[in-house]
Amino acid sequence: MTVHERSDPRLIVALDYPDAESALGLVDRLDPAACRLKVGKTLFTAAGPALVKTLARRGFAIFLDLKYHDIPDTVANACSAAAALGVWMINVHALGGRVMMQAAREALAREKQPPKLTAVTVLTSMAAKDLAELGISGSPMEVVARLARLAQSCGLDGVVCSPQETRQLREECGAGFCLVTPGIRPAHAGRNDQKRVMTPRAAMESGADYLVIGRPITRAPDPLVALQEINREIGLK
Ligand code: C5P
């Protein structure tokens, strides 16, 4: 059993840094028992699989946030390649559709240690008018719920969603469906470019399983203190 399985940290620190050196500057101070890490497109494009493997070897549970959206075969192969890096969670775009999500699921079923597979439903940067322009009918919440149900019916483990959506998704998708929420801001922190935010405690109470938090930690005067305060707020030490 790994250290993160024993302690089950609910906080995922978004490593939104431009290079490996700056990311490791923070990671050197972090404990895998206190947080998980998210590597997204910027850091992955700059620092690649080598950094992901380094972080995994240090015992961190890693969410590789590359939001795959391509033809089913390509996504399936990308999922297998991601699994080989030893990450804890990966994701796809639900808008890639049923066949693509099932191909991802089947590819991971062949892996010895498959990561959790989640889907992005509607990007939180998109509003009703952006969906209408794409010819997608319904309010953002309706579209999110529709895509979450589709992801669940394809056997995915959960979705990434806004904290405003967790309560309804928890009701619709049940207790075992994993809800990962960015857009979290402790009461004392600035909002940055996030518009619809929730505090860590409110997000957990609304049904989130994991909180993705970037700048309130990475840009805090003391990132470690900021992380510990959030863990205390959500009832983890
Ligand atoms: O700094 P902040 O806490 O806003 O970082 C949130 C992280 O979650 C960023 O890495 C951002 O790309 C990611 N994210 C998000 N909204 C989504 C999906 C991912 O903010 N819908």
Residues whose N, C-alpha, C, O or C-beta is under 5 A from the ligand:
A	BS01	C5P	A14 D16 G40 L123 T124 P182 G183 I184 Q194 V212 I213 G214 R215 P216
